[in-house]
Amino acid sequence: MTDLLALADPERTLMTWLVRQRGATLTDIAAYTQTPPDLAQATVDSLMAAGFLKVDDTMTPAIFRPHLVSRQTRRVPDHIWHCLE
């Protein structure tokens, strides 16, 4: 989730909206962002490449859904803890 903070403001705003909407079509995204469909597609492609969106093409038209997963917390290896003791 903290990776969202690294996004540029327009992308972060779009992702926040998509989380609240639970997904949207490309037409909906273009209308929300007030951009032409080709620019909306470029934004969606960028977010998909970064792993923030996934596409549900079982629907017509396709629905773009947020893909926010928690990353595993890092675990310090035991040998480091033993060295610190």
C-alpha positions as CSV (number, residue, x, y, z in Angstrom):
1,M,0.0,0.0,0.0
2,T,2.9,2.4,0.7
3,D,3.9,2.0,-2.9
4,L,0.9,4.1,-3.8
5,L,2.5,7.0,-2.2
6,A,5.4,6.9,-4.7
7,L,2.9,7.3,-7.6
8,A,2.5,10.7,-9.2
9,D,-0.6,12.6,-8.0
10,P,-2.9,11.8,-11.0
11,E,-2.1,8.1,-10.8
12,R,-2.5,8.0,-7.0
13,T,-5.9,9.9,-7.3
14,L,-7.0,7.4,-10.0
15,M,-6.0,4.4,-7.8
16,T,-7.8,5.8,-4.8
17,W,-11.0,6.2,-7.0
18,L,-10.6,2.7,-8.4
19,V,-10.3,1.3,-4.9
20,R,-13.5,3.0,-3.9
21,Q,-15.3,1.9,-7.1
22,R,-13.8,-1.6,-6.9
23,G,-13.0,-1.4,-10.6
24,A,-14.0,0.5,-13.7
25,T,-14.1,0.2,-17.5
26,L,-11.6,2.2,-19.7
27,T,-14.5,4.5,-20.6
28,D,-15.2,5.2,-16.9
29,I,-11.6,5.8,-16.3
30,A,-11.3,8.3,-19.2
31,A,-14.4,10.1,-18.0
32,Y,-13.2,10.3,-14.4
33,T,-9.7,11.5,-15.4
34,Q,-11.2,13.8,-18.1
35,T,-8.6,12.5,-20.6
36,P,-8.9,11.0,-24.1
37,P,-9.3,7.2,-24.2
38,D,-5.8,6.7,-25.6
39,L,-4.2,8.6,-22.8
40,A,-6.4,6.8,-20.2
41,Q,-5.2,3.5,-21.8
42,A,-1.6,4.6,-21.5
43,T,-2.1,5.3,-17.8
44,V,-3.9,2.0,-17.2
45,D,-1.1,0.2,-19.1
46,S,1.5,1.9,-16.9
47,L,-0.4,0.9,-13.7
48,M,-0.8,-2.6,-14.9
49,A,2.9,-2.9,-15.7
50,A,3.7,-1.7,-12.2
51,G,1.3,-4.3,-10.7
52,F,-1.3,-1.9,-9.3
53,L,-4.1,-3.0,-11.7
54,K,-5.3,-6.2,-13.1
55,V,-7.8,-6.6,-15.9
56,D,-11.0,-8.8,-15.7
57,D,-11.6,-9.6,-19.3
58,T,-14.4,-12.0,-18.5
59,M,-16.6,-8.9,-18.6
60,T,-17.5,-6.9,-21.7
61,P,-16.1,-4.3,-21.7
62,A,-13.1,-5.3,-19.6
63,I,-13.0,-4.1,-16.0
64,F,-9.8,-2.8,-14.5
65,R,-9.5,-3.6,-10.8
66,P,-7.0,-2.5,-8.2
67,H,-4.5,-5.1,-7.3
68,L,-3.2,-4.2,-3.9
69,V,-1.5,-6.9,-2.0
70,S,0.4,-6.8,1.2
71,R,4.0,-7.6,0.8
72,Q,5.6,-10.1,3.1
73,T,7.4,-8.5,5.9
74,R,11.1,-8.8,5.9
75,R,12.6,-11.3,8.3
76,V,16.0,-10.9,9.7
77,P,18.0,-14.1,9.4
78,D,18.6,-15.9,12.7
79,H,22.4,-15.8,12.3
80,I,22.3,-12.0,12.4
81,W,20.3,-12.1,15.7
82,H,22.9,-14.5,17.2
83,C,25.7,-12.1,16.2
84,L,23.9,-9.2,17.9
85,E,23.5,-11.1,21.2
